Amino acid sequence: MKTIKRRHWIGFAVIEISYWCFHASFIGFLMSYLLSKGITNTMVSIFMASFLLASFVGSFAWGMVCDRFHTNRKVSIACFLLAGVLMYLIYFSYESIPMLAVLYPLLGFVCLPHATNIDSWLLLICENNFSVYGKIRCLPSFFYAITSVVLGRMISEFGYSLMLSVGTVFLIMGITAAALLPEGRGAVSDKGNAKTEAGGKFGLRSLNQVFASGEYRYLIVILFLVGLAIAPVNNLKMPLLKNVGGNVSDLGIDAFICAVVQVPFIALADRIERYSLRLRYMLLAGLPFLNLILVFYAASPGAIFAGSFLYNMGVGILLPTMRSVTEKSVSPAFRNLGHNMADAIYSSFTGIISLLYSGLVMDLYGVKSLLMICILIVLIPVLLTCKGAVTRLLSDPCRWGRKRCRRM
């Protein structure tokens, strides 16, 4: 396993922290900012749906660009620069709905896929050393939580202009770090895809290459079903908290819990890798199921906090698992596209679908009806993973992990 130089370790830590702190400081407060300027809930919901749709499309586009030109560095710098331009344009365009209708999805197109490209770049440089990846990737979750809480209090005291100043600082940090880091070209050689590496065209054949592995297709199915079940809870957390007597302060506490809980699990990514993939899949489906059960029976914000705690334990396991399965299952020539596709399906695509029905179901039939639908959806991956795990355990007990095999 390859380690990386100290300056590269620091550089990737800075670029990861810069991206996620920009996300926390600007994108995290953007909806609240627009509502404060008189934009209606309906328009904000439409903007959010367009944001997710554009990010879904952008995941394919940026992934193909990275793979086609063998560069994560230039793409990262471009995304930081474009995010800065869009940040200023959106902030000063609140009086123009048509302008926001164009700029908001562009922000999604540029920003959300950028996180995946940074992760892919890091994995190229450290050559899939998940000990290095986990220790670097856990840092932005912690700083995201701190930024959200501290900046939220400062904005309430001094105003939303802090979004621009703090966001600009993090963008400059990210651009500087990206400019100083090397490319990972040496890690993408793949003799079986020499034609593509040399500059072949990308299209439907690229998607066929990404989905060639059955293990990757199984991952995508689990991600889609779990994401579809949990997206309404994540997107409508404020109405759920209000339903049990919560307020905006509770929303901040929940966001802090969500970010901090992921840290130790992502930091121990290399140790998580030692456990059976089937066991990890069971946790990825089972923890969101427990989250939904707690939210369904919640009588106070504390139950929702507990559900968020369990769900984000799963997210901490999910992230390194997604990266690991993609790295092992997808050809090196298409790995950026593979990572982007997995992220887009889990977050953006399922978010779009959930926005189409969740608000309507909640308004017509209430919160409990929406949560029951989510529970029924997440039961599908729970049954799939449990069935697969039991079948494989009976055929080969060593699939559960090394310790069990030693005992046997």
Secondary structure by P-SEA (a helix, b strand, c coil): cccccaaaaaaaaaaaaaaaaaaaacccaaaaaaaaacccaaaaaaaaaaaaaaaaaaaaaaaaaaaacccaaaaaaaaaaaaaaaaaaaaaacccaaaaaaaaaaaaacccaaaaaaaaaaaaaaccaaaaaaaaaaaaaaaaaaaaaaaaaaaaccccaaaaaaaaaaaaaaaaaaaacccccccccccccccccccccccaaaaaaaaccaaaaaaaaaaaaaaaaaaaaaaaaaaaaaaacccaaaaaaaaaaaaaaaaaaaaaaaaaaaccaaaaaaaaaaaaaaaaaaaaacccaaaaaaaaaaaaaaaaaaaaaaaaaaaaccccccaaaaaaaaaaaacaaaaaaaaacaaaaaacccaaaaaaaaaaaaaaaaaaaaaaaaaaaaaccccccaaaaaac
